[in-house]
Amino acid sequence: MMRKPERDAWWGRLPAGLREQIDGYVLRDAWFAAIRLVSDLGRLRDDVGIGTAQQIVGDRYAHYGDRIAREPLSPLDLESLAYRAGGLPGPIAAVEAIWDGDTVNDWFVRLLVLTADPAGEYGVATVYRRTAARYLGEDADHGRRHPAGVAAARAGGALAAHLSVPFHFASPDTPDDEAPRWREAAAGEPGR
């Protein structure tokens, strides 16, 4: 992998049009498209692999900071969550929080509303670290727990209580994207 000065030199050698295209992906928060383009361009001449491409795109993210058009943060207030749940087909069976993650956002939690007939699951919010900071307050003390887990447990629990259905969050304290799901637990099935 390249060190920062080497990455900067590689970036400086790219034609302006290609730099603008990569930055266009970065400014739209299209992480994977930017990495693919950098990797494709770098592989042609400089043996830039995926790891180095991620670092180069990460450098561009750091360069632009708050100017990146990120996906708007989900609202976690009870009124907004209840409104989203109110339009779903069929009776609501439960509210569930599940961990997910990616290379851009780290760990995050998806809040889902599960319906009974027809059986389905519908996302009502995605709780990223920055969503949690907005909801809980920047200086909130959540101990060693991941802030997304704390915020999801609070908002999801409130929504479930409002809807008078169970709330399920199999691993609220520790990110675990393989924790048992509510339907598995309700049916007495072992986790994945």
NORFEN-V815834 format. One record per residue. N is the residue number from 1. RES is the residue in one small letter. OMEGA is omega as a letter, one per 40 degrees, with the letter a starting at -180 (NA if undefined). Layout:
N|RES|OMEGA, N|RES|OMEGA
This chain:
1|m|a, 2|m|i, 3|r|a, 4|k|i, 5|p|i, 6|e|i, 7|r|i, 8|d|i, 9|a|i, 10|w|i, 11|w|a, 12|g|i, 13|r|i, 14|l|i, 15|p|a, 16|a|a, 17|g|i, 18|l|i, 19|r|i, 20|e|i, 21|q|i, 22|i|i, 23|d|i, 24|g|i, 25|y|a, 26|v|a, 27|l|i, 28|r|a, 29|d|i, 30|a|a, 31|w|a, 32|f|i, 33|a|i, 34|a|i, 35|i|a, 36|r|a, 37|l|i, 38|v|a, 39|s|i, 40|d|a, 41|l|a, 42|g|a, 43|r|a, 44|l|a, 45|r|a, 46|d|i, 47|d|i, 48|v|i, 49|g|a, 50|i|a, 51|g|i, 52|t|i, 53|a|i, 54|q|i, 55|q|a, 56|i|i, 57|v|i, 58|g|i, 59|d|a, 60|r|i, 61|y|i, 62|a|i, 63|h|a, 64|y|i, 65|g|a, 66|d|i, 67|r|a, 68|i|a, 69|a|a, 70|r|i, 71|e|i, 72|p|a, 73|l|i, 74|s|i, 75|p|i, 76|l|i, 77|d|a, 78|l|a, 79|e|i, 80|s|i, 81|l|i, 82|a|i, 83|y|i, 84|r|a, 85|a|a, 86|g|a, 87|g|a, 88|l|i, 89|p|i, 90|g|i, 91|p|i, 92|i|a, 93|a|a, 94|a|i, 95|v|a, 96|e|i, 97|a|i, 98|i|i, 99|w|i, 100|d|i, 101|g|i, 102|d|a, 103|t|a, 104|v|a, 105|n|a, 106|d|i, 107|w|i, 108|f|a, 109|v|i, 110|r|i, 111|l|a, 112|l|i, 113|v|a, 114|l|i, 115|t|a, 116|a|a, 117|d|e, 118|p|i, 119|a|i, 120|g|i, 121|e|a, 122|y|i, 123|g|i, 124|v|i, 125|a|i, 126|t|a, 127|v|i, 128|y|i, 129|r|a, 130|r|i, 131|t|a, 132|a|i, 133|a|i, 134|r|a, 135|y|a, 136|l|a, 137|g|a, 138|e|a, 139|d|a, 140|a|i, 141|d|i, 142|h|i, 143|g|a, 144|r|a, 145|r|i, 146|h|a, 147|p|i, 148|a|i, 149|g|i, 150|v|a, 151|a|a, 152|a|i, 153|a|a, 154|r|a, 155|a|i, 156|g|i, 157|g|i, 158|a|i, 159|l|i, 160|a|i, 161|a|i, 162|h|a, 163|l|a, 164|s|i, 165|v|i, 166|p|i, 167|f|a, 168|h|i, 169|f|a, 170|a|a, 171|s|a, 172|p|a, 173|d|a, 174|t|i, 175|p|a, 176|d|a, 177|d|i, 178|e|i, 179|a|a, 180|p|i, 181|r|a, 182|w|a, 183|r|i, 184|e|a, 185|a|a, 186|a|a, 187|a|a, 188|g|i, 189|e|i, 190|p|i, 191|g|a, 192|r|NA
